[in-house]
Amino acid sequence: MFYSCRVSGNSSRQSIGTDFRIGVSMRAGRKGTRKGSRLPLLFGTLFAIALLAGCQSGPERSASSARKQVTIAVSPLLGSTAIYVADEKGYFRQEGLDATLQRHASGQMSLQAVLSGKADFAAVAETPIAYAAVEGKPLAVVATIAEIDRAALIVARKDRGISQGVDLKGKKVGVAPGTSGDFFLHIYLMTSYIDPKQVSTVNLPSEQIVNALLSGKVDAVSTWSPLTMALQEKLGGNAVLLDEPGLYTLTWNLVVTRDLARRDPDSIVRVLRAIVRANRFIAERPGEAQAITARNIGTEVADVAKEWADCKPTASLDQSLILDLEDQARWIVKREAVGIEVPNFLDFIDTTGLRVVVPDAVQIVERRE
């Protein structure tokens, strides 16, 4: 089985594209004056002003149109940084949105909020998306907003005789089923040549992961940050981290229902514009962005800073997301013995909004009729 690792290069194109186009227009206006006519200068100047207004006043244009209310379901993960920044810095408001952040313990729960009609957008990893797609849920991924290395880890107790992967044999490992932690345990065991039948998997709600390991109910857990950070802090020298560099890169994705994608593409465009603005802020002012993230996920800035380099904000839709979802769907179908085929994940991607906001950030081969 192949597990792909993605690195996005779209953020730099997002930040320089507008400036480049404006520069070309202004240079063209200056070139006209060399022919001795004031008319090209006048038209060139007016064109440049109009272009500047069109490129730079998008937020104000959106804000002056009908305001919209949206609810965005989020969970405490570094991948949600752009959402937190867009909220605190007023980018959603400037795009004409009255945005409410709905807090959940996991991306899986955020996705359920969207599918049950309790939220409009959800930030979620690819594993819950793959599960929902296998079940035929009417969802649509509108953008990947972050890629995170080492987002999921196995945290084990040293006093249970665990110091390396092979020591998991015969041990109880807690996971939240259907989450990225669940999938990470699978690929860690497979790449460590450990038969999954030799490990006792204990299914736990996301909110019980930390206490289950601290209380000794399980010997290890496969979970994500900031739960992994909390466990390291509380276990201290008794904590053992199990991971393989480059084994798994988690994608953090913005998801809506197909119904919302069909009836209100404008809200998607506005949210994505705010995310792109937030990404620029993150790149330019990382210290302040870390402080905003720490406040929202309930941890210390120093803890966020430790893992900051592992998280790459983006606004993209890449073909490798399809490959990741297909890999995970095959795992789900095989494990659950579901009598259906792996779905066509093009049916669960909506590129319309991102093509409006950052056209060249869409790198998915779509079907042709």
C-alpha positions as CSV (number, residue, x, y, z in Angstrom):
1,M,0.0,0.0,0.0
2,F,1.2,3.5,-0.9
3,Y,0.8,6.4,1.5
4,S,1.5,9.7,-0.2
5,C,3.1,12.8,1.4
6,R,2.2,16.2,0.0
7,V,4.1,19.4,-0.1
8,S,2.2,22.5,-1.3
9,G,3.8,25.3,-3.2
10,N,0.7,27.3,-3.9
11,S,1.1,29.9,-1.1
12,S,3.8,31.8,-2.7
13,R,1.8,32.1,-6.0
14,Q,-1.2,33.4,-4.0
15,S,0.8,36.2,-2.4
16,I,2.6,37.6,-5.5
17,G,0.1,37.1,-8.3
18,T,-1.8,40.3,-7.7
19,D,1.3,42.5,-7.4
20,F,2.7,41.1,-10.6
21,R,-0.3,41.8,-12.6
22,I,-0.6,45.4,-11.2
23,G,3.1,45.9,-12.0
24,V,2.7,44.9,-15.6
25,S,-0.3,47.2,-16.1
26,M,1.6,50.2,-14.7
27,R,4.7,49.5,-16.8
28,A,2.5,49.3,-19.8
29,G,1.0,52.8,-19.0
30,R,4.5,54.3,-18.7
31,K,5.6,52.8,-22.0
32,G,2.8,54.6,-23.8
33,T,4.1,58.0,-22.8
34,R,7.3,57.5,-24.8
35,K,5.3,58.0,-27.9
36,G,4.5,61.6,-27.0
37,S,0.8,61.2,-26.3
38,R,-1.0,62.1,-23.1
39,L,-4.0,59.9,-23.9
40,P,-2.1,56.6,-23.3
41,L,-0.9,58.0,-20.0
42,L,-4.4,59.0,-18.9
43,F,-5.8,55.6,-19.9
44,G,-2.9,53.7,-18.3
45,T,-3.3,55.6,-15.1
46,L,-7.0,55.1,-14.9
47,F,-6.6,51.4,-15.8
48,A,-4.0,50.9,-13.0
49,I,-6.2,52.6,-10.5
50,A,-9.2,50.5,-11.5
51,L,-7.1,47.3,-11.3
52,L,-5.8,48.3,-7.9
53,A,-9.3,48.9,-6.7
54,G,-10.5,45.6,-8.2
55,C,-7.7,43.6,-6.7
56,Q,-7.4,45.2,-3.3
57,S,-11.0,46.0,-2.4
58,G,-12.5,42.5,-2.6
59,P,-13.2,42.3,1.2
60,E,-14.9,45.7,1.1
61,R,-17.0,44.7,-1.9
62,S,-18.1,41.5,-0.1
63,A,-18.9,43.4,3.1
64,S,-21.1,45.9,1.2
65,S,-23.2,43.1,-0.3
66,A,-25.7,41.0,1.7
67,R,-24.1,39.7,4.8
68,K,-24.3,36.0,5.5
69,Q,-24.2,33.9,8.6
70,V,-22.0,30.8,8.6
71,T,-21.1,28.3,11.2
72,I,-17.7,26.7,11.0
73,A,-17.1,23.5,13.0
74,V,-13.5,23.3,14.3
75,S,-11.4,21.2,16.6
76,P,-8.1,22.0,18.4
77,L,-5.5,21.2,15.8
78,L,-2.8,23.3,14.3
79,G,-4.4,22.8,10.9
80,S,-7.2,25.1,12.0
81,T,-4.8,28.1,12.5
82,A,-6.0,29.9,9.4
83,I,-9.6,29.7,10.7
84,Y,-8.7,31.1,14.1
85,V,-6.7,33.9,12.5
86,A,-9.4,34.8,10.0
87,D,-11.9,34.9,12.9
88,E,-9.7,37.0,15.3
89,K,-8.4,39.4,12.6
90,G,-11.8,40.1,11.2
91,Y,-11.2,38.6,7.7
92,F,-14.5,36.7,7.8
93,R,-16.3,39.9,8.7
94,Q,-14.6,41.8,6.0
95,E,-15.7,39.2,3.5
96,G,-19.3,39.9,4.5
97,L,-19.7,36.9,6.8
98,D,-21.0,36.7,10.3
99,A,-19.0,33.6,11.2
100,T,-19.5,31.5,14.3
101,L,-16.8,29.0,15.3
102,Q,-18.4,25.8,16.7
103,R,-15.9,23.9,18.9
104,H,-15.6,20.1,18.8
105,A,-13.1,17.6,20.3
106,S,-12.2,16.1,16.8
107,G,-12.6,16.7,13.1
108,Q,-14.8,13.7,13.0
109,M,-17.3,15.3,15.3
110,S,-17.0,18.5,13.2
111,L,-17.9,16.6,10.1
112,Q,-20.9,15.0,11.8
113,A,-22.1,18.5,12.7
114,V,-22.1,19.5,9.0
115,L,-23.7,16.3,7.9
116,S,-26.4,16.7,10.5
117,G,-27.1,20.3,9.6
118,K,-25.7,21.9,12.7
119,A,-22.8,23.6,10.9
120,D,-22.0,24.8,7.4
121,F,-18.3,24.1,7.2
122,A,-16.1,21.6,8.9
123,A,-12.3,21.4,9.2
124,V,-11.4,17.7,9.2
125,A,-8.7,15.2,8.3
126,E,-9.0,12.8,5.4
127,T,-9.9,9.7,7.4
128,P,-13.4,10.8,8.5
129,I,-14.0,12.0,5.0
130,A,-13.1,8.6,3.6
131,Y,-15.4,6.9,6.1
132,A,-18.3,9.3,5.2
133,A,-17.7,8.8,1.5
134,V,-17.7,5.0,1.8
135,E,-21.0,5.4,3.6
136,G,-22.3,7.5,0.7
137,K,-22.7,10.7,2.8
138,P,-23.4,13.9,0.6
139,L,-20.2,15.8,1.4
140,A,-17.9,18.0,-0.7
141,V,-14.3,19.0,0.1
142,V,-13.8,22.6,-1.1
143,A,-10.1,23.0,-0.1
144,T,-7.2,21.6,1.8
145,I,-6.2,24.3,4.3
146,A,-3.2,22.7,6.0
147,E,-0.8,19.7,5.7
148,I,0.7,18.5,8.9
149,D,3.7,16.2,9.4
150,R,3.7,14.1,12.6
151,A,0.1,15.2,13.3
152,A,-0.6,11.7,14.7
153,L,1.6,9.7,17.0
154,I,1.5,6.7,19.3
155,V,2.1,7.7,22.9
156,A,2.9,4.7,25.2
157,R,3.6,4.2,28.9
158,K,7.2,3.2,29.6
159,D,6.1,1.5,32.8
160,R,4.1,-1.0,30.7
161,G,7.2,-2.3,29.1
162,I,7.0,-0.3,25.9
163,S,10.1,1.3,24.5
164,Q,9.8,0.5,20.8
165,G,7.2,-0.6,18.3
166,V,7.6,-4.3,18.7
167,D,6.6,-3.9,22.4
168,L,3.1,-3.1,21.3
169,K,2.5,-6.8,20.8
170,G,0.0,-8.1,23.4
171,K,-0.7,-4.5,24.6
172,K,-3.9,-2.5,24.7
173,V,-3.9,0.5,22.4
174,G,-6.6,3.1,22.5
175,V,-8.0,4.8,19.4
176,A,-10.9,7.0,18.4
177,P,-12.4,4.8,15.6
178,G,-12.7,6.4,12.2
179,T,-10.2,9.1,13.0
180,S,-6.6,9.9,11.7
181,G,-5.3,8.3,14.9
182,D,-7.1,5.1,13.9
183,F,-5.5,5.1,10.5
184,F,-2.1,6.0,11.8
185,L,-2.1,3.0,14.1
186,H,-2.9,0.8,11.0
187,I,0.0,2.1,8.9
188,Y,2.4,2.1,11.9
189,L,1.7,-1.5,12.6
190,M,1.9,-2.5,8.9
191,T,5.3,-0.7,8.3
192,S,6.6,-2.1,11.6
193,Y,5.7,-5.7,10.5
194,I,3.4,-6.2,13.4
195,D,0.3,-8.3,12.9
196,P,-2.7,-6.1,14.0
197,K,-4.2,-9.2,15.6
198,Q,-1.3,-9.2,18.0
199,V,-2.5,-5.8,19.4
200,S,-5.7,-5.3,21.4
201,T,-7.4,-2.2,20.0
202,V,-9.6,-0.3,22.5
203,N,-12.1,2.0,20.9
204,L,-12.5,5.3,22.8
205,P,-14.3,8.6,22.3
206,S,-11.9,11.4,21.4
207,E,-12.5,13.2,24.7
208,Q,-11.5,10.1,26.7
209,I,-8.2,9.4,25.0
210,V,-6.0,11.3,27.5
211,N,-7.6,10.0,30.6
212,A,-7.6,6.4,29.3
213,L,-3.8,6.4,29.1
214,L,-3.2,8.4,32.3
215,S,-5.4,6.1,34.3
216,G,-3.8,3.0,32.8
217,K,-6.9,1.7,31.1
218,V,-4.8,1.3,28.0
219,D,-1.0,0.9,27.5
220,A,-0.8,3.2,24.6
221,V,-2.9,5.5,22.4
222,S,-2.7,6.5,18.8
223,T,-3.9,10.1,18.6
224,W,-3.1,13.6,17.4
225,S,-1.8,17.0,18.7
226,P,-2.6,18.7,21.1
227,L,-3.7,15.5,22.9
228,T,-0.2,14.1,22.3
229,M,1.3,17.3,23.8
230,A,-0.9,17.0,26.9
231,L,0.1,13.4,27.4
232,Q,3.8,14.1,27.1
233,E,3.5,16.8,29.7
234,K,1.5,14.8,32.1
235,L,3.4,11.5,31.8
236,G,6.8,13.2,31.7
237,G,9.6,10.6,31.7
238,N,7.1,7.8,31.5
239,A,6.0,8.8,28.0
240,V,7.3,7.0,25.0
241,L,6.6,8.4,21.5
242,L,6.4,5.9,18.6
243,D,6.6,7.4,15.1
244,E,8.5,7.0,11.8
245,P,9.7,10.1,10.0
246,G,7.8,10.8,6.8
247,L,5.3,7.9,7.5
248,Y,2.2,10.0,7.4
249,T,1.2,13.6,6.4
250,L,-2.2,14.6,7.6
251,T,-4.3,16.9,5.4
252,W,-6.7,19.3,7.1
253,N,-9.6,20.0,4.8
254,L,-12.6,22.3,4.6
255,V,-15.8,20.4,3.9
256,V,-19.4,21.3,3.2
257,T,-22.5,19.4,2.2
258,R,-23.2,19.0,-1.5
259,D,-26.4,20.9,-1.0
260,L,-24.5,24.0,0.3
261,A,-22.0,23.7,-2.5
262,R,-24.8,23.7,-5.1
263,R,-27.0,26.5,-3.6
264,D,-24.5,28.9,-2.0
265,P,-21.1,28.8,-3.8
266,D,-20.7,32.5,-2.8
267,S,-20.3,31.6,0.9
268,I,-17.6,29.1,0.0
269,V,-15.8,31.8,-2.0
270,R,-15.9,34.3,0.8
271,V,-14.7,31.8,3.4
272,L,-11.8,30.8,1.1
273,R,-10.8,34.4,0.5
274,A,-10.6,34.9,4.3
275,I,-8.5,31.7,4.6
276,V,-6.1,32.9,1.9
277,R,-5.7,36.3,3.7
278,A,-5.1,34.4,7.0
279,N,-2.4,32.3,5.3
280,R,-0.6,35.5,4.3
281,F,-0.8,36.8,7.9
282,I,0.6,33.5,9.2
283,A,3.5,33.8,6.9
284,E,4.2,37.4,7.7
285,R,3.5,37.3,11.5
286,P,4.1,33.8,12.7
287,G,4.5,34.8,16.4
288,E,1.1,36.5,16.6
289,A,-0.4,33.6,14.6
290,Q,1.0,31.1,17.2
291,A,-0.5,33.2,20.0
292,I,-3.9,33.2,18.4
293,T,-3.7,29.4,17.8
294,A,-2.6,28.7,21.4
295,R,-5.6,30.7,22.8
296,N,-8.0,28.8,20.6
297,I,-6.7,25.3,21.2
298,G,-6.1,25.8,24.9
299,T,-2.4,25.3,25.2
300,E,0.8,27.3,25.7
301,V,2.4,29.3,22.9
302,A,5.7,27.4,23.6
303,D,3.9,24.1,22.9
304,V,2.5,25.5,19.6
305,A,5.9,26.8,18.6
306,K,7.4,23.3,19.1
307,E,5.2,21.8,16.4
308,W,4.8,25.0,14.2
309,A,7.3,23.8,11.5
310,D,5.3,20.6,11.0
311,C,2.2,22.5,9.9
312,K,2.1,24.0,6.4
313,P,-0.9,26.3,5.8
314,T,-2.3,26.2,2.3
315,A,-5.4,26.7,0.2
316,S,-5.3,24.0,-2.4
317,L,-6.8,20.9,-4.0
318,D,-4.2,18.4,-5.1
319,Q,-4.5,15.1,-6.9
320,S,-2.6,13.4,-4.0
321,L,-5.6,14.1,-1.8
322,I,-7.6,11.7,-4.1
323,L,-4.9,9.1,-3.7
324,D,-4.9,9.5,0.1
325,L,-8.6,9.1,0.2
326,E,-8.6,6.0,-2.1
327,D,-5.9,4.4,0.1
328,Q,-7.9,5.0,3.2
329,A,-11.2,3.8,1.6
330,R,-9.6,0.5,0.6
331,W,-8.4,0.1,4.2
332,I,-12.0,0.8,5.5
333,V,-13.7,-1.5,3.0
334,K,-11.3,-4.3,3.8
335,R,-11.5,-3.9,7.6
336,E,-15.2,-3.3,7.8
337,A,-16.0,-6.1,5.3
338,V,-18.3,-3.6,3.5
339,G,-19.8,-5.0,0.4
340,I,-19.3,-2.0,-1.7
341,E,-16.5,-0.7,-3.9
342,V,-14.2,2.2,-3.2
343,P,-16.1,5.3,-4.2
344,N,-15.0,7.7,-7.0
345,F,-13.7,10.6,-4.8
346,L,-14.1,13.1,-7.7
347,D,-17.8,13.0,-6.6
348,F,-16.7,14.3,-3.2
349,I,-14.6,17.2,-4.3
350,D,-16.0,20.6,-5.3
351,T,-13.4,22.9,-7.0
352,T,-15.7,25.7,-7.9
353,G,-14.9,28.1,-5.1
354,L,-11.2,27.6,-5.1
355,R,-11.0,28.1,-8.9
356,V,-12.5,31.5,-8.3
357,V,-10.2,32.5,-5.4
358,V,-6.9,30.8,-6.5
359,P,-7.4,29.1,-9.8
360,D,-3.9,27.6,-10.1
361,A,-4.2,26.0,-6.6
362,V,-6.5,23.4,-8.1
363,Q,-4.3,20.5,-9.3
364,I,-6.9,17.7,-9.6
365,V,-7.6,15.9,-12.8
366,E,-11.4,16.1,-13.2
367,R,-13.5,13.9,-15.3
368,R,-14.6,15.2,-18.7
369,E,-18.1,14.6,-20.0
